[in-house]
Amino acid sequence: MAPDDGSDAADRAGHRKGDHYSHGDGTDEIVFAVDEGHVLAIREYRSVEDFERAVEDAEYVGVHDGVADLPGAEAFEPGGPDE
């Protein structure tokens, strides 16, 4: 998966929870979990329109209960409910 060319991309092959990536299109992506070679990431778009463009060709398959039951984004912000 990682290039073997000595680039910093090879150093990032060991993805960890909390790794934060900034894409050239303005979206941010944060690794939420890594398990058995799978990566679960959360992606933030700069606008609703950007999100809609990104998913326009995707098939909507419903609500994922494991995610729907998580606390809202405000719980993860500095000064959130636990701070």
mmCIF file of the N, C-alpha and C atoms, coordinates in Angstrom:
data_MODEL
# 
_entry.id   MODEL 
# 
loop_
_atom_site.group_PDB 
_atom_site.id 
_atom_site.type_symbol 
_atom_site.label_atom_id 
_atom_site.label_alt_id 
_atom_site.label_comp_id 
_atom_site.label_asym_id 
_atom_site.label_entity_id 
_atom_site.label_seq_id 
_atom_site.pdbx_PDB_ins_code 
_atom_site.Cartn_x 
_atom_site.Cartn_y 
_atom_site.Cartn_z 
_atom_site.occupancy 
_atom_site.B_iso_or_equiv 
_atom_site.pdbx_formal_charge 
_atom_site.auth_seq_id 
_atom_site.auth_comp_id 
_atom_site.auth_asym_id 
_atom_site.auth_atom_id 
_atom_site.pdbx_PDB_model_num 
ATOM 1   N N  . MET A 1 1  ? 0.820   -1.193 0.000  1.00 0.00 ? 1  MET A N  1 
ATOM 2   C CA . MET A 1 1  ? 0.000   0.000  0.000  1.00 0.00 ? 1  MET A CA 1 
ATOM 3   C C  . MET A 1 1  ? 0.858   1.248  0.000  1.00 0.00 ? 1  MET A C  1 
ATOM 4   N N  . ALA A 1 2  ? 1.899   1.269  0.786  1.00 0.00 ? 2  ALA A N  1 
ATOM 5   C CA . ALA A 1 2  ? 2.744   2.462  0.864  1.00 0.00 ? 2  ALA A CA 1 
ATOM 6   C C  . ALA A 1 2  ? 3.837   2.394  -0.197 1.00 0.00 ? 2  ALA A C  1 
ATOM 7   N N  . PRO A 1 3  ? 4.157   3.516  -0.809 1.00 0.00 ? 3  PRO A N  1 
ATOM 8   C CA . PRO A 1 3  ? 5.235   3.524  -1.797 1.00 0.00 ? 3  PRO A CA 1 
ATOM 9   C C  . PRO A 1 3  ? 6.565   3.231  -1.134 1.00 0.00 ? 3  PRO A C  1 
ATOM 10  N N  . ASP A 1 4  ? 7.440   2.598  -1.874 1.00 0.00 ? 4  ASP A N  1 
ATOM 11  C CA . ASP A 1 4  ? 8.745   2.246  -1.342 1.00 0.00 ? 4  ASP A CA 1 
ATOM 12  C C  . ASP A 1 4  ? 9.802   3.158  -1.950 1.00 0.00 ? 4  ASP A C  1 
ATOM 13  N N  . ASP A 1 5  ? 9.485   4.438  -2.064 1.00 0.00 ? 5  ASP A N  1 
ATOM 14  C CA . ASP A 1 5  ? 10.386  5.361  -2.746 1.00 0.00 ? 5  ASP A CA 1 
ATOM 15  C C  . ASP A 1 5  ? 11.055  6.348  -1.800 1.00 0.00 ? 5  ASP A C  1 
ATOM 16  N N  . GLY A 1 6  ? 10.938  6.123  -0.488 1.00 0.00 ? 6  GLY A N  1 
ATOM 17  C CA . GLY A 1 6  ? 11.578  7.016  0.469  1.00 0.00 ? 6  GLY A CA 1 
ATOM 18  C C  . GLY A 1 6  ? 10.797  8.287  0.734  1.00 0.00 ? 6  GLY A C  1 
ATOM 19  N N  . SER A 1 7  ? 9.614   8.438  0.149  1.00 0.00 ? 7  SER A N  1 
ATOM 20  C CA . SER A 1 7  ? 8.827   9.654  0.355  1.00 0.00 ? 7  SER A CA 1 
ATOM 21  C C  . SER A 1 7  ? 8.165   9.630  1.723  1.00 0.00 ? 7  SER A C  1 
ATOM 22  N N  . ASP A 1 8  ? 7.639   10.775 2.153  1.00 0.00 ? 8  ASP A N  1 
ATOM 23  C CA . ASP A 1 8  ? 6.958   10.809 3.437  1.00 0.00 ? 8  ASP A CA 1 
ATOM 24  C C  . ASP A 1 8  ? 5.665   10.019 3.403  1.00 0.00 ? 8  ASP A C  1 
ATOM 25  N N  . ALA A 1 9  ? 5.132   9.726  2.219  1.00 0.00 ? 9  ALA A N  1 
ATOM 26  C CA . ALA A 1 9  ? 3.931   8.902  2.134  1.00 0.00 ? 9  ALA A CA 1 
ATOM 27  C C  . ALA A 1 9  ? 4.205   7.510  2.690  1.00 0.00 ? 9  ALA A C  1 
ATOM 28  N N  . ALA A 1 10 ? 5.409   7.006  2.486  1.00 0.00 ? 10 ALA A N  1 
ATOM 29  C CA . ALA A 1 10 ? 5.762   5.695  3.036  1.00 0.00 ? 10 ALA A CA 1 
ATOM 30  C C  . ALA A 1 10 ? 5.766   5.735  4.551  1.00 0.00 ? 10 ALA A C  1 
ATOM 31  N N  . ASP A 1 11 ? 6.144   6.857  5.135  1.00 0.00 ? 11 ASP A N  1 
ATOM 32  C CA . ASP A 1 11 ? 6.156   6.984  6.590  1.00 0.00 ? 11 ASP A CA 1 
ATOM 33  C C  . ASP A 1 11 ? 4.756   7.030  7.174  1.00 0.00 ? 11 ASP A C  1 
ATOM 34  N N  . ARG A 1 12 ? 3.750   7.371  6.380  1.00 0.00 ? 12 ARG A N  1 
ATOM 35  C CA . ARG A 1 12 ? 2.382   7.499  6.864  1.00 0.00 ? 12 ARG A CA 1 
ATOM 36  C C  . ARG A 1 12 ? 1.593   6.209  6.744  1.00 0.00 ? 12 ARG A C  1 
ATOM 37  N N  . ALA A 1 13 ? 2.235   5.117  6.315  1.00 0.00 ? 13 ALA A N  1 
ATOM 38  C CA . ALA A 1 13 ? 1.514   3.868  6.087  1.00 0.00 ? 13 ALA A CA 1 
ATOM 39  C C  . ALA A 1 13 ? 0.873   3.337  7.360  1.00 0.00 ? 13 ALA A C  1 
ATOM 40  N N  . GLY A 1 14 ? 1.402   3.639  8.521  1.00 0.00 ? 14 GLY A N  1 
ATOM 41  C CA . GLY A 1 14 ? 0.832   3.184  9.776  1.00 0.00 ? 14 GLY A CA 1 
ATOM 42  C C  . GLY A 1 14 ? -0.192  4.173  10.283 1.00 0.00 ? 14 GLY A C  1 
ATOM 43  N N  . HIS A 1 15 ? -1.341  4.256  9.645  1.00 0.00 ? 15 HIS A N  1 
ATOM 44  C CA . HIS A 1 15 ? -2.373  5.220  10.018 1.00 0.00 ? 15 HIS A CA 1 
ATOM 45  C C  . HIS A 1 15 ? -2.851  4.958  11.438 1.00 0.00 ? 15 HIS A C  1 
ATOM 46  N N  . ARG A 1 16 ? -3.104  6.046  12.171 1.00 0.00 ? 16 ARG A N  1 
ATOM 47  C CA . ARG A 1 16 ? -3.539  5.937  13.555 1.00 0.00 ? 16 ARG A CA 1 
ATOM 48  C C  . ARG A 1 16 ? -4.775  6.794  13.778 1.00 0.00 ? 16 ARG A C  1 
ATOM 49  N N  . LYS A 1 17 ? -5.555  6.419  14.791 1.00 0.00 ? 17 LYS A N  1 
ATOM 50  C CA . LYS A 1 17 ? -6.707  7.206  15.187 1.00 0.00 ? 17 LYS A CA 1 
ATOM 51  C C  . LYS A 1 17 ? -6.259  8.629  15.475 1.00 0.00 ? 17 LYS A C  1 
ATOM 52  N N  . GLY A 1 18 ? -6.953  9.587  14.909 1.00 0.00 ? 18 GLY A N  1 
ATOM 53  C CA . GLY A 1 18 ? -6.632  10.999 15.110 1.00 0.00 ? 18 GLY A CA 1 
ATOM 54  C C  . GLY A 1 18 ? -5.777  11.609 14.020 1.00 0.00 ? 18 GLY A C  1 
ATOM 55  N N  . ASP A 1 19 ? -5.206  10.792 13.100 1.00 0.00 ? 19 ASP A N  1 
ATOM 56  C CA . ASP A 1 19 ? -4.439  11.365 11.996 1.00 0.00 ? 19 ASP A CA 1 
ATOM 57  C C  . ASP A 1 19 ? -5.342  12.306 11.207 1.00 0.00 ? 19 ASP A C  1 
ATOM 58  N N  . HIS A 1 20 ? -4.832  13.488 10.867 1.00 0.00 ? 20 HIS A N  1 
ATOM 59  C CA . HIS A 1 20 ? -5.628  14.540 10.227 1.00 0.00 ? 20 HIS A CA 1 
ATOM 60  C C  . HIS A 1 20 ? -4.995  14.865 8.881  1.00 0.00 ? 20 HIS A C  1 
ATOM 61  N N  . TYR A 1 21 ? -5.790  14.848 7.835  1.00 0.00 ? 21 TYR A N  1 
ATOM 62  C CA . TYR A 1 21 ? -5.334  15.147 6.482  1.00 0.00 ? 21 TYR A CA 1 
ATOM 63  C C  . TYR A 1 21 ? -6.140  16.308 5.922  1.00 0.00 ? 21 TYR A C  1 
ATOM 64  N N  . SER A 1 22 ? -5.479  17.198 5.213  1.00 0.00 ? 22 SER A N  1 
ATOM 65  C CA . SER A 1 22 ? -6.134  18.320 4.563  1.00 0.00 ? 22 SER A CA 1 
ATOM 66  C C  . SER A 1 22 ? -6.011  18.119 3.055  1.00 0.00 ? 22 SER A C  1 
ATOM 67  N N  . HIS A 1 23 ? -7.140  18.042 2.369  1.00 0.00 ? 23 HIS A N  1 
ATOM 68  C CA . HIS A 1 23 ? -7.150  17.823 0.921  1.00 0.00 ? 23 HIS A CA 1 
ATOM 69  C C  . HIS A 1 23 ? -7.085  19.154 0.174  1.00 0.00 ? 23 HIS A C  1 
ATOM 70  N N  . GLY A 1 24 ? -6.579  19.134 -1.024 1.00 0.00 ? 24 GLY A N  1 
ATOM 71  C CA . GLY A 1 24 ? -6.452  20.324 -1.851 1.00 0.00 ? 24 GLY A CA 1 
ATOM 72  C C  . GLY A 1 24 ? -7.773  20.981 -2.194 1.00 0.00 ? 24 GLY A C  1 
ATOM 73  N N  . ASP A 1 25 ? -8.870  20.209 -2.124 1.00 0.00 ? 25 ASP A N  1 
ATOM 74  C CA . ASP A 1 25 ? -10.186 20.777 -2.438 1.00 0.00 ? 25 ASP A CA 1 
ATOM 75  C C  . ASP A 1 25 ? -10.837 21.444 -1.232 1.00 0.00 ? 25 ASP A C  1 
ATOM 76  N N  . GLY A 1 26 ? -10.118 21.520 -0.109 1.00 0.00 ? 26 GLY A N  1 
ATOM 77  C CA . GLY A 1 26 ? -10.641 22.188 1.073  1.00 0.00 ? 26 GLY A CA 1 
ATOM 78  C C  . GLY A 1 26 ? -11.291 21.274 2.099  1.00 0.00 ? 26 GLY A C  1 
ATOM 79  N N  . THR A 1 27 ? -11.374 19.976 1.804  1.00 0.00 ? 27 THR A N  1 
ATOM 80  C CA . THR A 1 27 ? -11.958 19.073 2.789  1.00 0.00 ? 27 THR A CA 1 
ATOM 81  C C  . THR A 1 27 ? -10.889 18.609 3.772  1.00 0.00 ? 27 THR A C  1 
ATOM 82  N N  . ASP A 1 28 ? -11.329 18.290 4.980  1.00 0.00 ? 28 ASP A N  1 
ATOM 83  C CA . ASP A 1 28 ? -10.459 17.704 6.001  1.00 0.00 ? 28 ASP A CA 1 
ATOM 84  C C  . ASP A 1 28 ? -10.903 16.275 6.223  1.00 0.00 ? 28 ASP A C  1 
ATOM 85  N N  . GLU A 1 29 ? -9.941  15.389 6.492  1.00 0.00 ? 29 GLU A N  1 
ATOM 86  C CA . GLU A 1 29 ? -10.247 13.989 6.747  1.00 0.00 ? 29 GLU A CA 1 
ATOM 87  C C  . GLU A 1 29 ? -9.485  13.557 7.988  1.00 0.00 ? 29 GLU A C  1 
ATOM 88  N N  . ILE A 1 30 ? -10.186 12.906 8.916  1.00 0.00 ? 30 ILE A N  1 
ATOM 89  C CA . ILE A 1 30 ? -9.591  12.494 10.174 1.00 0.00 ? 30 ILE A CA 1 
ATOM 90  C C  . ILE A 1 30 ? -9.849  11.007 10.372 1.00 0.00 ? 30 ILE A C  1 
ATOM 91  N N  . VAL A 1 31 ? -8.777  10.270 10.684 1.00 0.00 ? 31 VAL A N  1 
ATOM 92  C CA . VAL A 1 31 ? -8.897  8.839  10.929 1.00 0.00 ? 31 VAL A CA 1 
ATOM 93  C C  . VAL A 1 31 ? -9.597  8.638  12.270 1.00 0.00 ? 31 VAL A C  1 
ATOM 94  N N  . PHE A 1 32 ? -10.666 7.853  12.258 1.00 0.00 ? 32 PHE A N  1 
ATOM 95  C CA . PHE A 1 32 ? -11.449 7.575  13.461 1.00 0.00 ? 32 PHE A CA 1 
ATOM 96  C C  . PHE A 1 32 ? -11.063 6.226  14.058 1.00 0.00 ? 32 PHE A C  1 
ATOM 97  N N  . ALA A 1 33 ? -10.782 5.235  13.203 1.00 0.00 ? 33 ALA A N  1 
ATOM 98  C CA . ALA A 1 33 ? -10.400 3.911  13.685 1.00 0.00 ? 33 ALA A CA 1 
ATOM 99  C C  . ALA A 1 33 ? -9.648  3.171  12.589 1.00 0.00 ? 33 ALA A C  1 
ATOM 100 N N  . VAL A 1 34 ? -8.717  2.306  13.013 1.00 0.00 ? 34 VAL A N  1 
ATOM 101 C CA . VAL A 1 34 ? -7.999  1.426  12.103 1.00 0.00 ? 34 VAL A CA 1 
ATOM 102 C C  . VAL A 1 34 ? -8.076  0.028  12.708 1.00 0.00 ? 34 VAL A C  1 
ATOM 103 N N  . ASP A 1 35 ? -8.572  -0.932 11.933 1.00 0.00 ? 35 ASP A N  1 
ATOM 104 C CA . ASP A 1 35 ? -8.729  -2.282 12.454 1.00 0.00 ? 35 ASP A CA 1 
ATOM 105 C C  . ASP A 1 35 ? -8.597  -3.280 11.323 1.00 0.00 ? 35 ASP A C  1 
ATOM 106 N N  . GLU A 1 36 ? -7.678  -4.228 11.464 1.00 0.00 ? 36 GLU A N  1 
ATOM 107 C CA . GLU A 1 36 ? -7.487  -5.306 10.500 1.00 0.00 ? 36 GLU A CA 1 
ATOM 108 C C  . GLU A 1 36 ? -7.368  -4.809 9.067  1.00 0.00 ? 36 GLU A C  1 
ATOM 109 N N  . GLY A 1 37 ? -6.599  -3.750 8.862  1.00 0.00 ? 37 GLY A N  1 
ATOM 110 C CA . GLY A 1 37 ? -6.360  -3.230 7.524  1.00 0.00 ? 37 GLY A CA 1 
ATOM 111 C C  . GLY A 1 37 ? -7.431  -2.308 6.975  1.00 0.00 ? 37 GLY A C  1 
ATOM 112 N N  . HIS A 1 38 ? -8.470  -2.062 7.740  1.00 0.00 ? 38 HIS A N  1 
ATOM 113 C CA . HIS A 1 38 ? -9.538  -1.152 7.323  1.00 0.00 ? 38 HIS A CA 1 
ATOM 114 C C  . HIS A 1 38 ? -9.363  0.182  8.041  1.00 0.00 ? 38 HIS A C  1 
ATOM 115 N N  . VAL A 1 39 ? -9.712  1.258  7.358  1.00 0.00 ? 39 VAL A N  1 
ATOM 116 C CA . VAL A 1 39 ? -9.617  2.594  7.940  1.00 0.00 ? 39 VAL A CA 1 
ATOM 117 C C  . VAL A 1 39 ? -10.999 3.235  7.906  1.00 0.00 ? 39 VAL A C  1 
ATOM 118 N N  . LEU A 1 40 ? -11.449 3.707  9.070  1.00 0.00 ? 40 LEU A N  1 
ATOM 119 C CA . LEU A 1 40 ? -12.686 4.466  9.164  1.00 0.00 ? 40 LEU A CA 1 
ATOM 120 C C  . LEU A 1 40 ? -12.291 5.919  9.352  1.00 0.00 ? 40 LEU A C  1 
ATOM 121 N N  . ALA A 1 41 ? -12.733 6.780  8.441  1.00 0.00 ? 41 ALA A N  1 
ATOM 122 C CA . ALA A 1 41 ? -12.362 8.191  8.500  1.00 0.00 ? 41 ALA A CA 1 
ATOM 123 C C  . ALA A 1 41 ? -13.607 9.058  8.428  1.00 0.00 ? 41 ALA A C  1 
ATOM 124 N N  . ILE A 1 42 ? -13.508 10.199 9.055  1.00 0.00 ? 42 ILE A N  1 
ATOM 125 C CA . ILE A 1 42 ? -14.565 11.199 9.014  1.00 0.00 ? 42 ILE A CA 1 
ATOM 126 C C  . ILE A 1 42 ? -14.073 12.304 8.085  1.00 0.00 ? 42 ILE A C  1 
ATOM 127 N N  . ARG A 1 43 ? -14.915 12.754 7.173  1.00 0.00 ? 43 ARG A N  1 
ATOM 128 C CA . ARG A 1 43 ? -14.514 13.777 6.212  1.00 0.00 ? 43 ARG A CA 1 
ATOM 129 C C  . ARG A 1 43 ? -15.421 14.995 6.357  1.00 0.00 ? 43 ARG A C  1 
ATOM 130 N N  . GLU A 1 44 ? -14.821 16.156 6.488  1.00 0.00 ? 44 GLU A N  1 
ATOM 131 C CA . GLU A 1 44 ? -15.587 17.399 6.614  1.00 0.00 ? 44 GLU A CA 1 
ATOM 132 C C  . GLU A 1 44 ? -15.474 18.196 5.324  1.00 0.00 ? 44 GLU A C  1 
ATOM 133 N N  . TYR A 1 45 ? -16.623 18.546 4.772  1.00 0.00 ? 45 TYR A N  1 
ATOM 134 C CA . TYR A 1 45 ? -16.680 19.344 3.548  1.00 0.00 ? 45 TYR A CA 1 
ATOM 135 C C  . TYR A 1 45 ? -16.899 20.802 3.914  1.00 0.00 ? 45 TYR A C  1 
ATOM 136 N N  . ARG A 1 46 ? -16.440 21.706 3.081  1.00 0.00 ? 46 ARG A N  1 
ATOM 137 C CA . ARG A 1 46 ? -16.554 23.137 3.340  1.00 0.00 ? 46 ARG A CA 1 
ATOM 138 C C  . ARG A 1 46 ? -17.965 23.676 3.128  1.00 0.00 ? 46 ARG A C  1 
ATOM 139 N N  . SER A 1 47 ? -18.794 22.924 2.394  1.00 0.00 ? 47 SER A N  1 
ATOM 140 C CA . SER A 1 47 ? -20.160 23.383 2.173  1.00 0.00 ? 47 SER A CA 1 
ATOM 141 C C  . SER A 1 47 ? -21.049 22.183 1.877  1.00 0.00 ? 47 SER A C  1 
ATOM 142 N N  . VAL A 1 48 ? -22.349 22.375 2.031  1.00 0.00 ? 48 VAL A N  1 
ATOM 143 C CA . VAL A 1 48 ? -23.320 21.338 1.703  1.00 0.00 ? 48 VAL A CA 1 
ATOM 144 C C  . VAL A 1 48 ? -23.220 21.001 0.215  1.00 0.00 ? 48 VAL A C  1 
ATOM 145 N N  . GLU A 1 49 ? -23.023 22.020 -0.600 1.00 0.00 ? 49 GLU A N  1 
ATOM 146 C CA . GLU A 1 49 ? -22.920 21.796 -2.046 1.00 0.00 ? 49 GLU A CA 1 
ATOM 147 C C  . GLU A 1 49 ? -21.723 20.906 -2.385 1.00 0.00 ? 49 GLU A C  1 
ATOM 148 N N  . ASP A 1 50 ? -20.577 21.124 -1.708 1.00 0.00 ? 50 ASP A N  1 
ATOM 149 C CA . ASP A 1 50 ? -19.400 20.279 -1.943 1.00 0.00 ? 50 ASP A CA 1 
ATOM 150 C C  . ASP A 1 50 ? -19.703 18.826 -1.589 1.00 0.00 ? 50 ASP A C  1 
ATOM 151 N N  . PHE A 1 51 ? -20.395 18.616 -0.456 1.00 0.00 ? 51 PHE A N  1 
ATOM 152 C CA . PHE A 1 51 ? -20.772 17.261 -0.049 1.00 0.00 ? 51 PHE A CA 1 
ATOM 153 C C  . PHE A 1 51 ? -21.712 16.636 -1.079 1.00 0.00 ? 51 PHE A C  1 
ATOM 154 N N  . GLU A 1 52 ? -22.713 17.381 -1.503 1.00 0.00 ? 52 GLU A N  1 
ATOM 155 C CA . GLU A 1 52 ? -23.672 16.848 -2.468 1.00 0.00 ? 52 GLU A CA 1 
ATOM 156 C C  . GLU A 1 52 ? -23.009 16.456 -3.773 1.00 0.00 ? 52 GLU A C  1 
ATOM 157 N N  . ARG A 1 53 ? -22.041 17.254 -4.219 1.00 0.00 ? 53 ARG A N  1 
ATOM 158 C CA . ARG A 1 53 ? -21.293 16.898 -5.440 1.00 0.00 ? 53 ARG A CA 1 
ATOM 159 C C  . ARG A 1 53 ? -20.502 15.618 -5.231 1.00 0.00 ? 53 ARG A C  1 
ATOM 160 N N  . ALA A 1 54 ? -19.915 15.464 -4.039 1.00 0.00 ? 54 ALA A N  1 
ATOM 161 C CA . ALA A 1 54 ? -19.083 14.292 -3.761 1.00 0.00 ? 54 ALA A CA 1 
ATOM 162 C C  . ALA A 1 54 ? -19.893 13.001 -3.711 1.00 0.00 ? 54 ALA A C  1 
ATOM 163 N N  . VAL A 1 55 ? -21.157 13.069 -3.305 1.00 0.00 ? 55 VAL A N  1 
ATOM 164 C CA . VAL A 1 55 ? -21.959 11.852 -3.162 1.00 0.00 ? 55 VAL A CA 1 
ATOM 165 C C  . VAL A 1 55 ? -23.017 11.679 -4.244 1.00 0.00 ? 55 VAL A C  1 
ATOM 166 N N  . GLU A 1 56 ? -23.050 12.560 -5.237 1.00 0.00 ? 56 GLU A N  1 
ATOM 167 C CA . GLU A 1 56 ? -24.126 12.496 -6.229 1.00 0.00 ? 56 GLU A CA 1 
ATOM 168 C C  . GLU A 1 56 ? -24.166 11.172 -6.991 1.00 0.00 ? 56 GLU A C  1 
ATOM 169 N N  . ASP A 1 57 ? -23.034 10.495 -7.145 1.00 0.00 ? 57 ASP A N  1 
ATOM 170 C CA . ASP A 1 57 ? -23.011 9.216  -7.852 1.00 0.00 ? 57 ASP A CA 1 
ATOM 171 C C  . ASP A 1 57 ? -23.050 8.022  -6.902 1.00 0.00 ? 57 ASP A C  1 
ATOM 172 N N  . ALA A 1 58 ? -23.064 8.267  -5.597 1.00 0.00 ? 58 ALA A N  1 
ATOM 173 C CA . ALA A 1 58 ? -23.073 7.188  -4.607 1.00 0.00 ? 58 ALA A CA 1 
ATOM 174 C C  . ALA A 1 58 ? -24.494 6.701  -4.376 1.00 0.00 ? 58 ALA A C  1 
ATOM 175 N N  . GLU A 1 59 ? -24.603 5.450  -3.944 1.00 0.00 ? 59 GLU A N  1 
ATOM 176 C CA . GLU A 1 59 ? -25.909 4.887  -3.604 1.00 0.00 ? 59 GLU A CA 1 
ATOM 177 C C  . GLU A 1 59 ? -26.181 5.117  -2.121 1.00 0.00 ? 59 GLU A C  1 
ATOM 178 N N  . TYR A 1 60 ? -27.279 5.764  -1.799 1.00 0.00 ? 60 TYR A N  1 
ATOM 179 C CA . TYR A 1 60 ? -27.678 5.967  -0.402 1.00 0.00 ? 60 TYR A CA 1 
ATOM 180 C C  . TYR A 1 60 ? -28.220 4.647  0.123  1.00 0.00 ? 60 TYR A C  1 
ATOM 181 N N  . VAL A 1 61 ? -27.674 4.162  1.251  1.00 0.00 ? 61 VAL A N  1 
ATOM 182 C CA . VAL A 1 61 ? -28.086 2.861  1.777  1.00 0.00 ? 61 VAL A CA 1 
ATOM 183 C C  . VAL A 1 61 ? -28.736 2.966  3.155  1.00 0.00 ? 61 VAL A C  1 
ATOM 184 N N  . GLY A 1 62 ? -29.045 4.162  3.612  1.00 0.00 ? 62 GLY A N  1 
ATOM 185 C CA . GLY A 1 62 ? -29.746 4.322  4.880  1.00 0.00 ? 62 GLY A CA 1 
ATOM 186 C C  . GLY A 1 62 ? -28.873 4.925  5.963  1.00 0.00 ? 62 GLY A C  1 
ATOM 187 N N  . VAL A 1 63 ? -29.331 4.800  7.201  1.00 0.00 ? 63 VAL A N  1 
ATOM 188 C CA . VAL A 1 63 ? -28.642 5.368  8.357  1.00 0.00 ? 63 VAL A CA 1 
ATOM 189 C C  . VAL A 1 63 ? -27.841 4.275  9.049  1.00 0.00 ? 63 VAL A C  1 
ATOM 190 N N  . HIS A 1 64 ? -26.590 4.561  9.368  1.00 0.00 ? 64 HIS A N  1 
ATOM 191 C CA . HIS A 1 64 ? -25.738 3.634  10.108 1.00 0.00 ? 64 HIS A CA 1 
ATOM 192 C C  . HIS A 1 64 ? -25.966 3.874  11.597 1.00 0.00 ? 64 HIS A C  1 
ATOM 193 N N  . ASP A 1 65 ? -26.629 2.929  12.283 1.00 0.00 ? 65 ASP A N  1 
ATOM 194 C CA . ASP A 1 65 ? -27.002 3.111  13.680 1.00 0.00 ? 65 ASP A CA 1 
ATOM 195 C C  . ASP A 1 65 ? -25.803 3.334  14.601 1.00 0.00 ? 65 ASP A C  1 
ATOM 196 N N  . GLY A 1 66 ? -24.682 2.689  14.325 1.00 0.00 ? 66 GLY A N  1 
ATOM 197 C CA . GLY A 1 66 ? -23.496 2.858  15.164 1.00 0.00 ? 66 GLY A CA 1 
ATOM 198 C C  . GLY A 1 66 ? -22.983 4.283  15.152 1.00 0.00 ? 66 GLY A C  1 
ATOM 199 N N  . VAL A 1 67 ? -23.149 4.973  14.047 1.00 0.00 ? 67 VAL A N  1 
ATOM 200 C CA . VAL A 1 67 ? -22.733 6.366  13.946 1.00 0.00 ? 67 VAL A CA 1 
ATOM 201 C C  . VAL A 1 67 ? -23.839 7.289  14.433 1.00 0.00 ? 67 VAL A C  1 
ATOM 202 N N  . ALA A 1 68 ? -25.068 6.984  14.104 1.00 0.00 ? 68 ALA A N  1 
ATOM 203 C CA . ALA A 1 68 ? -26.194 7.832  14.507 1.00 0.00 ? 68 ALA A CA 1 
ATOM 204 C C  . ALA A 1 68 ? -26.294 7.945  16.025 1.00 0.00 ? 68 ALA A C  1 
ATOM 205 N N  . ASP A 1 69 ? -25.833 6.920  16.750 1.00 0.00 ? 69 ASP A N  1 
ATOM 206 C CA . ASP A 1 69 ? -25.903 6.914  18.210 1.00 0.00 ? 69 ASP A CA 1 
ATOM 207 C C  . ASP A 1 69 ? -24.749 7.647  18.881 1.00 0.00 ? 69 ASP A C  1 
ATOM 208 N N  . LEU A 1 70 ? -23.738 8.077  18.110 1.00 0.00 ? 70 LEU A N  1 
ATOM 209 C CA . LEU A 1 70 ? -22.609 8.822  18.693 1.00 0.00 ? 70 LEU A CA 1 
ATOM 210 C C  . LEU A 1 70 ? -23.066 10.221 19.105 1.00 0.00 ? 70 LEU A C  1 
ATOM 211 N N  . PRO A 1 71 ? -22.369 10.831 20.076 1.00 0.00 ? 71 PRO A N  1 
ATOM 212 C CA . PRO A 1 71 ? -22.725 12.215 20.432 1.00 0.00 ? 71 PRO A CA 1 
ATOM 213 C C  . PRO A 1 71 ? -22.467 13.149 19.260 1.00 0.00 ? 71 PRO A C  1 
ATOM 214 N N  . GLY A 1 72 ? -23.098 14.319 19.293 1.00 0.00 ? 72 GLY A N  1 
ATOM 215 C CA . GLY A 1 72 ? -22.918 15.313 18.243 1.00 0.00 ? 72 GLY A CA 1 
ATOM 216 C C  . GLY A 1 72 ? -21.505 15.872 18.213 1.00 0.00 ? 72 GLY A C  1 
ATOM 217 N N  . ALA A 1 73 ? -21.190 16.590 17.145 1.00 0.00 ? 73 ALA A N  1 
ATOM 218 C CA . ALA A 1 73 ? -19.852 17.149 16.940 1.00 0.00 ? 73 ALA A CA 1 
ATOM 219 C C  . ALA A 1 73 ? -19.432 18.063 18.085 1.00 0.00 ? 73 ALA A C  1 
ATOM 220 N N  . GLU A 1 74 ? -20.387 18.742 18.716 1.00 0.00 ? 74 GLU A N  1 
ATOM 221 C CA . GLU A 1 74 ? -20.049 19.664 19.802 1.00 0.00 ? 74 GLU A CA 1 
ATOM 222 C C  . GLU A 1 74 ? -19.369 18.943 20.968 1.00 0.00 ? 74 GLU A C  1 
ATOM 223 N N  . ALA A 1 75 ? -19.611 17.649 21.121 1.00 0.00 ? 75 ALA A N  1 
ATOM 224 C CA . ALA A 1 75 ? -18.980 16.886 22.194 1.00 0.00 ? 75 ALA A CA 1 
ATOM 225 C C  . ALA A 1 75 ? -17.481 16.747 21.979 1.00 0.00 ? 75 ALA A C  1 
ATOM 226 N N  . PHE A 1 76 ? -17.018 16.936 20.758 1.00 0.00 ? 76 PHE A N  1 
ATOM 227 C CA . PHE A 1 76 ? -15.611 16.752 20.439 1.00 0.00 ? 76 PHE A CA 1 
ATOM 228 C C  . PHE A 1 76 ? -14.861 18.075 20.293 1.00 0.00 ? 76 PHE A C  1 
ATOM 229 N N  . GLU A 1 77 ? -15.564 19.175 20.423 1.00 0.00 ? 77 GLU A N  1 
ATOM 230 C CA . GLU A 1 77 ? -14.945 20.496 20.290 1.00 0.00 ? 77 GLU A CA 1 
ATOM 231 C C  . GLU A 1 77 ? -14.304 20.910 21.615 1.00 0.00 ? 77 GLU A C  1 
ATOM 232 N N  . PRO A 1 78 ? -13.227 21.707 21.563 1.00 0.00 ? 78 PRO A N  1 
ATOM 233 C CA . PRO A 1 78 ? -12.646 22.206 22.804 1.00 0.00 ? 78 PRO A CA 1 
ATOM 234 C C  . PRO A 1 78 ? -13.714 22.926 23.623 1.00 0.00 ? 78 PRO A C  1 
ATOM 235 N N  . GLY A 1 79 ? -13.749 22.656 24.906 1.00 0.00 ? 79 GLY A N  1 
ATOM 236 C CA . GLY A 1 79 ? -14.748 23.270 25.761 1.00 0.00 ? 79 GLY A CA 1 
ATOM 237 C C  . GLY A 1 79 ? -16.076 22.568 25.681 1.00 0.00 ? 79 GLY A C  1 
ATOM 238 N N  . GLY A 1 80 ? -16.110 21.350 25.065 1.00 0.00 ? 80 GLY A N  1 
ATOM 239 C CA . GLY A 1 80 ? -17.338 20.590 24.944 1.00 0.00 ? 80 GLY A CA 1 
ATOM 240 C C  . GLY A 1 80 ? -17.819 20.106 26.302 1.00 0.00 ? 80 GLY A C  1 
ATOM 241 N N  . PRO A 1 81 ? -18.809 19.254 26.305 1.00 0.00 ? 81 PRO A N  1 
ATOM 242 C CA . PRO A 1 81 ? -19.465 18.840 27.541 1.00 0.00 ? 81 PRO A CA 1 
ATOM 243 C C  . PRO A 1 81 ? -18.532 18.215 28.586 1.00 0.00 ? 81 PRO A C  1 
ATOM 244 N N  . ASP A 1 82 ? -17.459 17.550 28.157 1.00 0.00 ? 82 ASP A N  1 
ATOM 245 C CA . ASP A 1 82 ? -16.567 16.884 29.098 1.00 0.00 ? 82 ASP A CA 1 
ATOM 246 C C  . ASP A 1 82 ? -15.459 17.790 29.621 1.00 0.00 ? 82 ASP A C  1 
ATOM 247 N N  . GLU A 1 83 ? -15.370 19.012 29.166 1.00 0.00 ? 83 GLU A N  1 
ATOM 248 C CA . GLU A 1 83 ? -14.291 19.905 29.602 1.00 0.00 ? 83 GLU A CA 1 
ATOM 249 C C  . GLU A 1 83 ? -14.825 21.008 30.474 1.00 0.00 ? 83 GLU A C  1 
# 
